[in-house]
Amino acid sequence: MFNTTAWNRLRYSLYAPLYDAVAERAFRRPRRIALDQVTWHPGMRVLLVGAGTGLDLPWLPRDVEIHATDLSPAMVRRAQRRAEALGMDVQVAEMDAEALAYPDDHFDVVVMHLILAVMPDPARGIAEARRVLGDDGQLCVMDKFQADDYPASVTRRTLNALTSAIATDITRQARPLLEGAGFTIEQDTPVMMGRLFRALMARPI
Ligand SMILES: C[S@@+](CC[C@H](N)C(=O)[O-])C[C@H]1O[C@@H](n2cnc3c(N)ncnc32)[C@H](O)[C@@H]1O
């Protein structure tokens, strides 16, 4: 009920000043593992969807073209500042992941870290990622997921009513989501808390 795009814009604007203190160290290793699963080439066009404060930026190659987008203006400002502090030329824009303002087949890599479990309609977010990704593209996902082979328990679904309102959904399943959008998963690595957090690299079928 609470998980709407308007609520996410508001709450992430409130979380923005505290975000790095909570997420920078905790997710450093998972995000590096996820980004290492991508095959990088100079000149690639890369899109960060729901980029937050730009914590992925330090771990990206310097010889690629980077676009970073987020729903929250406060996050966008911080991502811009981080790019400047790192001396990186990043195109930063406020944008809804469910309606990306880019043409079809525009990117070589789309990075979705800790956003699929946050946005109200992840299937739409993944469909948008597929649309803007070229046929040889790579989708880099790092997030928390329910196991693919069985649905969330009643306890987990009950707890989810709270976690999805203030933080994140804990019942989403990666494989149905990605395969349903026309991706094949090439790498799937547990990165934190057992298999709760996973780093996936997928390509369009
Ligand atoms: C948990 S943070 C992850 C930030 C960053 N990707 C990271 O790995 O640190 C989720 C981010 O998704 C953004 N977000 C939520 N819904 C969104 C949407 N519909 N479109 C774009 N960004 C969204 C939030 O503003 C927030 O910055």
Ligand as a Chemical Component Dictionary entry (heavy atoms), coordinates in Angstrom:
data_LIG
# 
_chem_comp.id                   LIG 
_chem_comp.type                 NON-POLYMER 
_chem_comp.pdbx_formal_charge   0 
_chem_comp.three_letter_code    LIG 
# 
loop_
_chem_comp_atom.comp_id 
_chem_comp_atom.atom_id 
_chem_comp_atom.alt_atom_id 
_chem_comp_atom.type_symbol 
_chem_comp_atom.charge 
_chem_comp_atom.model_Cartn_x 
_chem_comp_atom.model_Cartn_y 
_chem_comp_atom.model_Cartn_z 
_chem_comp_atom.pdbx_ordinal 
LIG C1  C1  C 0  18.476 1.497 -1.855  1  
LIG S1  S1  S 1  18.820 2.875 -2.864  2  
LIG C2  C2  C 0  20.104 2.240 -3.946  3  
LIG C3  C3  C 0  20.978 3.334 -4.500  4  
LIG C4  C4  C 0  22.173 2.859 -5.312  5  
LIG N1  N1  N 0  21.769 2.136 -6.490  6  
LIG C5  C5  C 0  23.126 2.028 -4.493  7  
LIG O1  O1  O 0  23.446 0.908 -4.906  8  
LIG O2  O2  O -1 23.588 2.500 -3.452  9  
LIG C6  C6  C 0  17.421 2.921 -3.947  10 
LIG C7  C7  C 0  17.469 4.099 -4.872  11 
LIG O3  O3  O 0  16.447 3.922 -5.856  12 
LIG C8  C8  C 0  15.849 5.167 -6.090  13 
LIG N2  N2  N 0  14.538 4.900 -6.662  14 
LIG C9  C9  C 0  13.448 4.367 -6.066  15 
LIG N3  N3  N 0  12.441 4.248 -6.949  16 
LIG C10 C10 C 0  12.906 4.707 -8.127  17 
LIG C11 C11 C 0  12.353 4.857 -9.418  18 
LIG N4  N4  N 0  11.093 4.501 -9.679  19 
LIG N5  N5  N 0  13.122 5.387 -10.386 20 
LIG C12 C12 C 0  14.397 5.760 -10.145 21 
LIG N6  N6  N 0  14.989 5.652 -8.943  22 
LIG C13 C13 C 0  14.254 5.132 -7.937  23 
LIG C14 C14 C 0  15.837 5.855 -4.739  24 
LIG O4  O4  O 0  15.674 7.245 -4.846  25 
LIG C15 C15 C 0  17.188 5.423 -4.189  26 
LIG O5  O5  O 0  18.186 6.353 -4.514  27 
# 
loop_
_chem_comp_bond.comp_id 
_chem_comp_bond.atom_id_1 
_chem_comp_bond.atom_id_2 
_chem_comp_bond.value_order 
_chem_comp_bond.pdbx_ordinal 
LIG C1  S1  SING 1  
LIG S1  C2  SING 2  
LIG S1  C6  SING 3  
LIG C2  C3  SING 4  
LIG C3  C4  SING 5  
LIG C4  N1  SING 6  
LIG C4  C5  SING 7  
LIG C5  O1  DOUB 8  
LIG C5  O2  SING 9  
LIG C6  C7  SING 10 
LIG C7  O3  SING 11 
LIG C7  C15 SING 12 
LIG O3  C8  SING 13 
LIG C8  N2  SING 14 
LIG C8  C14 SING 15 
LIG N2  C9  SING 16 
LIG N2  C13 SING 17 
LIG C9  N3  DOUB 18 
LIG N3  C10 SING 19 
LIG C10 C11 SING 20 
LIG C10 C13 DOUB 21 
LIG C11 N4  SING 22 
LIG C11 N5  DOUB 23 
LIG N5  C12 SING 24 
LIG C12 N6  DOUB 25 
LIG N6  C13 SING 26 
LIG C14 O4  SING 27 
LIG C14 C15 SING 28 
LIG C15 O5  SING 29 
# 
